[in-house]
Amino acid sequence: MTKVREVLTELGHFFRHLCCKKLNKTELEKMKGDIGLILCKLEKIYPPSFFDVMVHLAIHLPDEAILGGPIQFRWMYPIER
């Protein structure tokens, strides 16, 4: 149970740092490596049917943040924010 909690906490921290108002490029570079490890840990815990394409798209999110800047300006529905 603690492994599940640790991995989900790491995933939450990843998305929290990704959605910050100010982004640090060196931190985003580090996050690119971290998300691969986080997803690998999740694959060890959960069955393959849990994962779909959307889960693996998280690997590309730090690159998008490096290219486009903070995510607040690129939300699909900015009016709801």
Secondary structure as GFF3:
##gff-version 3
##sequence-region A 1 81
A	DSSP	alpha_helix	2	18	.	.	.	ID=ss1
A	DSSP	alpha_helix	25	45	.	.	.	ID=ss2
A	DSSP	three_ten_helix	48	50	.	.	.	ID=ss3
A	DSSP	alpha_helix	53	56	.	.	.	ID=ss4
A	DSSP	three_ten_helix	57	60	.	.	.	ID=ss5
A	DSSP	alpha_helix	61	68	.	.	.	ID=ss6
A	DSSP	three_ten_helix	71	74	.	.	.	ID=ss7
A	DSSP	three_ten_helix	78	80	.	.	.	ID=ss8
###
